[in-house]
Amino acid sequence: MPVPVPVRVPAPVPGPVPVPGPRAFRELRLVNGSTGDPALFVDDPGRDNALLFDCGENAALGDDRLGDLEAVFLTHHHIDHFIGFDRIVRANLDRDKALHVYGPEGTIRKVYQRIKSYEFPFFPFMKIVLEVVEVWPDRLRTARLECARRFPRPRVAESPRSGPVVYRSDGLSVEAALTDHTVPCLAFALVEEAAGANDRSPGSRIAYVTDTAWSEASRPGLLELARGARRLYCDSFYAEAQRPQAEKYRHMTATQAAEFAREAGAGELVLIHFASRYRGCYESLVEEARAIFPNTTAEIPPPAAKIPPRAAKDS
């Protein structure tokens, strides 16, 4: 059972639960590659405990995969990171489960507004509960949205934030750090925790960082989040030649992403969130980063087949 951090209400502490062998990162899927809406799907096949980082367009996952979700982690609420949220709600609406949603300042209000914008039949079997957690610099704000109660306005509770971990479940934890973007925004790291109390070895770490400037404000927290990561998925919205635009709109360049990976000691850098202005020359961003951090990759789809022009009508 997932244990969100913090727990909203006091509850009995369950007895020891056997922890299975390593299950993290069995499937890591960049849903739309490096060129589409950001979304990272993490699953352990055969179990209903998938995780999704960001809610951009996610139709490629289908209702079955979206219905497996245990938790969703929103970096921020720009449309390319949030437009797929309604599809997630729809895929889980008829399930008797709790879906955990984490995001930055404003997430409770925005999720509630999205839910209330629809009319629901409220059948008895519609028992989905959304456990929403806002991550602030100094505190966590939590709310519970219940379909069985017809989604009344939620009561919001607050608790101090201590440490980077915001979520734990079944040998995994998720850490969050604030980024430097034009709106409140988070970055995340997925960590497979040590196998037992006597295991002092660090767990495998995957970092997911998008929509942030590489600035004095963001650098310390991002380096702590990605330190020693096996894989770093990182924003690369601009080429270095467009650094003024990157600074204005609070994004990274491919060069900055590579510098970040090198300084963090990451094993692999996967560039994501390319601006559409580079369509047809995305590889140039990869080559720019490889000059600094050789183990850099990106998921770039092959060029789409051109649609032939419509035949002229006979006059």
N, C-alpha and C positions, 0 to 999 in steps of 0.2 A: 504494500500500500504506500503511495507516495506520501511524503511528509513535507509539506510546504514550510518554509521558514518565514515568519514565525507561524505557530499554530494560533488561530484566531481565538479559540475558546479553550479553557482547560478541558482535558480529556484524559481518561485512564491511560496509563502507559502500557502498551501491549507487551506481552512476553517476548522472549527472544524469537526472532524469525530467522530460519536458516537462510544464509546468503548463498545463492548459486555461484558457480564459477564465473570467471570474467564474461560479461555479456555486452560490454560497451562497444559501440562502433562496429557492430556486425554489418550494418548497412549505413553508409554515409552517402546521401544523394543530394547533390546540388540540383534542385528541382528544375530550374530554368537555365542551367549552365552559368557561365560567367557573364553572359550578355543580356540575360533577361532579368525579371524581377528577382531580387534576392530571396532565397528560401532554402534552408538546409534541413533535410529530413533525416532523422536518425531512428533506426528501428532494430529490434531484435526479433527476427521472423518467428511467428508462431505465438507471440505474446502481445497482449493489448496494452503496450506501454511505450508507444512511439513518441518521439519528441520532435517539435518543429520550431526552428529558429527563423523568425520572420514570416509574415503572412502576405507575401506578394502573390501574384497569380499562381494557383496551385491545382488547376484542373487536371494536370498530368498525373496527379497522385490518385485520383478517383475516390469515390465515397468510401470504399473498403479501407483504403490506407488512412484517409482522414478520420475514419471512425475508430481507428486503433490509437488515436492520439491520447496521451495521458497529460501532456503539458505543452503549452505554446509560449514562446518567448519573443516578445515584440521588441525590436530595437527602438522604434518610434512610429509615428502615425502618418507619415507621408504616404500618399496613395499607393506607391509601388511597393510598400512594405506592409500594407494593411488591407488592401482590397480583397484579399482572399479569405478574410476572417468570416464573412457571412457563409461561405461555402463550408467552412469547418463547423460552424454552428448547425447548419442544415444536416451535415453528415452524422452528427451526434445527437440530434434533437430527440430521437425516439429511444435513446439508450438510458439505462438506469446507471448513471456514473457521474463522477465529478471530473470536470475538465479544468485544469489549472492554467491560468493565464497570467503571465508576468510582463510588465512593461514599465515605462518611465512615468513621470508625473503626467496626470491627466488620463491614464488608462481606464480607471474605473468609470469616469464620466463618459468617455468615448465608447467603451464597450456597452454600457447601459443604453446610450443613445442609439447605437446600432440595433440592439435587441428590441428596443421599444418602437423602432421605426416599422416593425412588421406586425401583422395580425396573426395570432396563433389559434388553432382550434382547441388547444389544451386538452387533448385526449388523456385518459388516465395513465397510459403507458409512457407519456412524455415526462420523464423524470430527470432530465439533465440538470446538473448544478454547475454553475461557473464560479470557481473560486479565483477571484481576481486580486492580484498583488501589485501595487505600485512601488517601485524602487526609487527612493529619494536619497540624496547624499547622506542624511542623518537618520532616516526612519523608513519604515515600511507601513504602507496603508493597505488594508485588506477589506474586501467586501464579498458577499455571497449573493449570487443571483440564481434564484430557484424557479424553474419552470412550473413545478407542481403548485407553487404559490402565485402563479401568474406574473412572475417577475415584478414584485413590488419594488419601490425605490429602496435601494440597499442601505443598511447602516454601515458606516465606515469606522473601522477600528485602527488605531495607530500603535506602533511599538518601536522602540529604539532599534536602529540597525547596527549590528555589531559584526564586523567581518564581511568578506566578500560573498559568502555562500547564501543563496536565496532559496535553494531547492535541493532536496535529497530524496532519493528513492532507489532501493534495490541495488546498493553498491555504487550508485552514481551521485554526483553532485553537480550543480550548476552555479558558477560564480558570475557576478555582474560587476561592471565598472561603468562609470559615466564617461561619455565621450564629449567632444567639442564640435557640436553641429549647430545648425540654425534653429533647432527646436530641441527640447529635452530628448536625449537619446542614450541608449545603453549598448555596451558590447558584452559578449558572454563567453564563458569557457566551460566546456563539458569535461568533467574529470571522472575517470574511473578510479574509485577509491581503493586503498590498500585492501588486500584480501582478508586481513584479520588484525587483531589488536597488536600482535607481535611483528607484523609486517611493516617495516619502516621505509620501504621503497616507495618512491613517488608513483602515483597512478598515471595512466596515460591521459594526456590532455589535448583537447582540440579547442582552438580558439576561433571565435567568429566575430569579426570586427568590420563594421561597415558604417558609412556616413559619419566620418569624423575628420577633422583637421589633425595633422601631425604637429601638435603645438605644445608649448610649455604646460598648458593646462591639462592636456590629455595624456601626454607622454608617460608620466610616472604610473598612472593607473593601468594604462594599456600594456606597459612592459611587465608589470606585476601579473596581469591577467594571462599574458601569452608566454611567460617565461618557461622555456623548455618544452613548449608545445610540440607534439608530434606533427601536427598540421595546423597551419594558420590560414584561415580563409580571410582575406583582407581586401578592403575597399581599394579600388584602383580606378577611380572615375575619370582621372585626367592623366595625360602624359606630362612629363616634367616641363615641357615647353609651355604648358598652360598653367603653370603654378599660380600666377595671379588670380585666375578664375577659381582654382582649387582653394586658395585662401579666402576668397570672397564668399564662396558657397560652402565652405567648411567640409571639403573632401580631401582625400589623399591623391597623390600622384603615384605612378608605378614605381618611380625612384624612391619615394618616401615609404611605400609599402615594403620594398626590398630592404631599406635601411632598418625599418622596424623589425622585420624577420631576422635580420643579421644580429641586431642588438639584443633581441629576445632569446636568441639561441634556438630558434624553431628548426624542426627537422625538414619541413617542406612548406613552401608558400604557394597557395592557390589564390590567384587574383580573381576578384569578383566585382560585379557592379560597374562594368565598363559603360561609359557614356556612348549614346548612339552616334555621336559625331565621328567615332572611330570605326563605324561599320565598314567592313571591307579591308581594314588594316589593324584588326585587333591584335594580331601577332606582334606588331611593333611595340605594344605595351608589355607583352611578355618578354621580348628581347631587351627592352629597356631595364626591366627588373632583373633579368638574368645576368646582366653585366655587373650587378652588385651582389645578388644572391642566386647562385647558379641553379639551385634546386627549386626553380619556379615553374609552375604550370598554370594552365587555365583550361576551362572547358568551353571550347569555341565550336559551335555547330558548323557543319559545312554550309557553303553558300546555298541559299534557297534557289530552286529552279525558277528561271524567269518564266512568267506567264506570257505566252505568245499574244501579240496584239490581236484584237478582235478583227475578224475579216470584214472588209467593207461591204455594206449592203448594196445590192443591185438597185440602181436608180431607175 
